[in-house]
């Protein structure tokens, strides 16, 4: 890793149509790059509304191939143009009927590095995701990028500690968690879970949430995107709870070694005693 990585998070409200949403995200990436960011992550399902508030096959039309679809190709062009690593969460169709909540990871030279498919899929009021997505089958990949090894965990995944740990064991130094989560449901957890994951796994976490109330329901997406360091402290302030924002922060990679030397969690793990954790 570089000694300091300048990283960015993008939170946005739904613009009303896919094309303008993509353009707003392209502009936000340009803004992050102009501030010196070396890596940027967009919000969950970034180019659409959060359609999981309803169950309607109309929204299957938002799917694209990854990496051969138009949005992934565009993000490759944008990454190369600005020399920035891009994490782009979108709605993937592998083939008709096989649909995933996916994040494409693109290196700073525009190379497509791979994808993570959301592994844990909720099905509760306002978050009818099992209607739209199969559970992911990529396990927990870590990507070697121009800024070092990064991982991705998506929204509801954050409630499951096993994936956070798998990413740490695979060498992730920054893990991005793009989300679409609402004020009434989860705000009390928002500044608890991701900092706790950063502490337990001794890496940086970038937590992203969209903003606003969308026409499909009453979910109030509360933004407040932030970076947490491996001591569980926010790096600078969290973003607005109502407005579009590009959060750019410097992440001191030396802090990872300091914390791992102090709290030797990876040394002191006891995987020989964890068999019960993987029993159905």
C-alpha positions in Angstrom: 0.0 0.0 0.0 1.0 3.6 -0.4 1.9 5.2 3.0 -1.2 7.4 2.7 -4.1 6.6 0.4 -6.5 9.4 -0.5 -9.9 7.7 -0.8 -13.4 8.9 -1.7 -17.0 8.0 -1.1 -20.0 9.2 -3.1 -23.5 9.6 -1.7 -26.3 10.8 -3.9 -30.1 11.2 -4.1 -32.1 9.6 -7.0 -32.2 12.0 -9.9 -35.3 10.5 -11.5 -33.7 8.6 -14.4 -30.8 6.2 -15.1 -28.9 8.4 -17.6 -28.8 11.5 -15.4 -27.9 9.4 -12.4 -25.0 7.9 -14.2 -23.9 11.4 -15.3 -24.1 12.7 -11.7 -21.9 9.8 -10.6 -19.4 10.4 -13.4 -19.3 14.1 -12.3 -18.8 13.0 -8.7 -15.9 10.7 -9.6 -14.3 13.7 -11.5 -14.8 15.8 -8.4 -13.1 13.2 -6.2 -10.2 12.9 -8.7 -9.8 16.6 -8.8 -9.3 16.6 -5.0 -6.5 14.0 -5.4 -8.5 10.9 -4.6 -6.8 7.6 -5.7 -9.8 5.3 -5.1 -13.6 6.0 -5.1 -16.7 4.0 -4.2 -20.2 4.7 -5.4 -23.4 3.8 -3.5 -25.3 0.5 -3.7 -27.1 0.1 -7.1 -25.8 3.5 -7.9 -27.5 4.2 -11.2 -31.1 3.5 -10.2 -33.6 4.1 -7.4 -33.7 1.7 -4.6 -36.4 -0.3 -6.3 -36.4 -3.0 -3.6 -39.0 -1.0 -1.7 -41.5 -2.7 -4.1 -41.7 -6.1 -5.8 -42.1 -5.4 -9.5 -40.5 -7.2 -12.4 -40.4 -3.9 -14.3 -37.1 -3.2 -12.4 -35.4 -6.2 -13.9 -34.8 -3.9 -16.8 -32.1 -2.2 -14.7 -29.8 -5.2 -15.1 -26.7 -5.2 -17.1 -23.9 -7.6 -17.9 -20.7 -7.3 -15.8 -18.1 -6.6 -17.1 -19.5 -6.5 -20.7 -22.4 -4.1 -20.1 -22.4 -0.4 -21.0 -22.0 1.0 -17.4 -19.0 -1.1 -16.5 -17.3 -0.2 -19.8 -18.1 3.5 -19.1 -16.6 3.2 -15.6 -13.5 1.7 -17.1 -13.1 4.7 -19.3 -13.7 7.1 -16.4 -11.2 5.3 -14.2 -8.6 5.5 -16.9 -9.3 9.1 -17.7 -8.8 10.2 -14.1 -6.2 7.6 -13.0 -8.5 6.5 -10.2 -9.6 3.1 -8.8 -13.4 2.8 -9.1 -15.8 0.6 -7.2 -19.1 0.6 -9.1 -22.1 -1.2 -7.5 -24.8 -2.1 -10.0 -27.5 -4.6 -10.9 -26.0 -7.6 -12.7 -27.7 -10.1 -15.1 -25.5 -13.2 -15.6 -28.2 -14.7 -17.8 -32.0 -14.3 -17.8 -33.2 -15.2 -14.3 -29.8 -15.1 -12.7 -29.6 -11.6 -11.2 -27.2 -10.3 -8.6 -26.4 -7.2 -6.5 -22.9 -6.7 -7.7 -19.9 -4.3 -7.3 -17.4 -4.1 -10.2 -13.8 -3.2 -9.2 -11.8 -1.3 -11.8 -8.2 -0.3 -11.5 -6.7 3.1 -12.1 -5.7 2.2 -15.6 -9.2 1.1 -16.5 -8.6 -2.6 -16.2 -11.6 -4.6 -14.9 -10.3 -6.5 -11.9 -13.4 -8.5 -11.0 -16.6 -8.4 -9.0 -18.2 -9.0 -5.7 -21.8 -10.2 -5.5 -23.7 -9.4 -2.4 -23.8 -12.6 -0.3 -26.5 -11.9 2.3 -29.9 -10.9 0.9 -32.6 -9.4 3.2 -36.4 -9.8 2.8 -38.1 -7.3 5.1 -40.6 -4.5 4.6 -39.1 -1.9 2.3 -36.1 -4.2 1.5 -37.7 -6.9 -0.6 -34.3 -8.0 -2.1 -34.9 -11.7 -2.5 -37.4 -10.8 -5.2 -34.5 -9.2 -7.2 -31.2 -10.9 -6.3 -29.7 -14.4 -5.9 -27.2 -14.7 -3.1 -23.7 -14.1 -4.3 -21.4 -16.9 -5.3 -18.1 -15.0 -5.5 -17.1 -15.7 -1.8 -15.1 -12.7 -0.5 -12.5 -11.6 -3.1 -9.8 -9.1 -2.4 -8.5 -7.0 -5.3 -5.0 -5.9 -6.0 -5.3 -2.3 -7.1 -3.1 0.7 -7.7 -3.7 1.7 -4.1 -3.2 -1.8 -2.6 -5.6 -4.6 -1.6 -9.2 -3.6 -1.3 -12.4 -5.6 -0.5 -16.1 -4.9 -0.9 -19.0 -5.9 1.3 -22.5 -4.7 0.4 -25.2 -3.2 2.7 -27.0 -6.0 4.6 -23.7 -8.0 4.5 -22.4 -5.7 7.2 -24.5 -7.4 9.8 -22.5 -10.6 9.3 -19.1 -10.6 10.9 -17.8 -13.7 9.0 -17.4 -11.9 5.7 -15.6 -9.0 7.3 -13.1 -11.4 8.8 -12.7 -13.3 5.5 -11.7 -10.1 3.8 -9.2 -9.3 6.5 -7.7 -12.8 6.2 -7.4 -12.3 2.5 -5.3 -9.2 3.1 -7.7 -6.3 2.6 -6.5 -3.0 3.9 -9.6 -1.0 2.9 -13.1 -2.5 2.7 -15.9 -0.5 1.1 -19.5 -1.1 2.2 -21.9 0.6 -0.3 -25.4 0.7 1.2 -29.0 1.8 0.8 -30.4 1.9 4.3 -33.1 4.0 5.9 -33.4 6.2 8.9 -36.2 4.3 10.7 -34.6 0.9 10.3 -30.9 1.2 10.9 -29.6 4.6 11.8 -28.9 3.5 15.4 -26.5 0.9 14.0 -24.8 3.0 11.3 -21.9 4.3 13.4 -21.7 1.2 15.5 -21.2 -1.8 13.1 -18.7 -0.6 10.6 -16.3 1.0 13.1 -16.6 -2.2 15.1 -15.7 -4.2 12.0 -12.7 -1.9 11.4 -11.5 -2.6 14.9 -12.1 -6.4 14.9 -10.4 -6.8 11.5 -7.8 -4.1 11.7 -8.4 -2.3 8.4 -10.1 0.8 7.1 -13.9 0.7 6.3 -15.6 3.1 3.9 -19.3 3.2 4.6 -21.6 4.7 1.9 -25.3 5.4 2.1 -27.6 7.2 -0.4 -29.7 10.2 0.7 -33.3 11.3 0.3 -36.8 9.8 0.0 -37.6 8.2 -3.3 -41.0 7.8 -5.1 -41.2 4.1 -4.6 -41.6 4.2 -0.8 -41.1 6.0 2.4 -37.5 4.8 3.1 -35.6 7.9 4.3 -32.0 7.3 3.2 -29.8 9.2 5.6 -26.4 9.4 4.0 -23.8 10.1 6.7 -21.1 8.3 4.7 -17.7 8.0 6.4 -14.4 6.3 6.8 -13.6 4.4 10.0 -10.0 3.6 10.9 -8.7 0.4 12.6 -9.2 2.0 16.0 -12.9 2.6 15.2 -12.6 6.3 14.9 -14.0 8.3 12.1 -11.5 9.9 9.7 -12.8 13.4 9.6 -16.6 14.0 9.9 -19.4 11.9 8.4 -21.2 13.3 5.4 -24.5 15.2 5.4 -27.7 13.2 6.3 -29.7 15.0 3.5 -27.4 16.2 0.7 -25.3 14.8 -2.1 -21.6 14.7 -1.1 -18.2 13.5 -2.1 -16.2 12.5 1.0 -12.5 12.6 0.4 -10.2 11.5 3.2 -6.5 10.6 3.7 -6.0 7.1 5.1 -2.7 6.5 6.9 -1.7 3.0 6.1 1.0 3.0 8.7 -1.7 3.0 11.3 -2.7 -0.6 10.2 0.7 -1.9 11.3 0.6 0.0 14.5 -2.8 -1.4 15.5 -1.9 -5.0 14.3 1.2 -4.9 16.4 -0.7 -3.7 19.5 -3.9 -5.8 19.1 -2.7 -9.1 17.6 -6.1 -10.4 16.7 -4.9 -12.4 13.7 -2.2 -14.0 15.8 -4.6 -14.9 18.6 -7.4 -16.3 16.4 -8.5 -19.9 17.3 -9.9 -21.3 14.0 -9.4 -24.8 15.4 -12.3 -24.0 17.8 -14.7 -22.4 15.3 -16.1 -25.5 13.6 -19.6 -24.8 15.1 -19.7 -21.4 13.2 -20.0 -23.1 9.8 -22.6 -25.7 10.8 -26.1 -25.1 9.3 
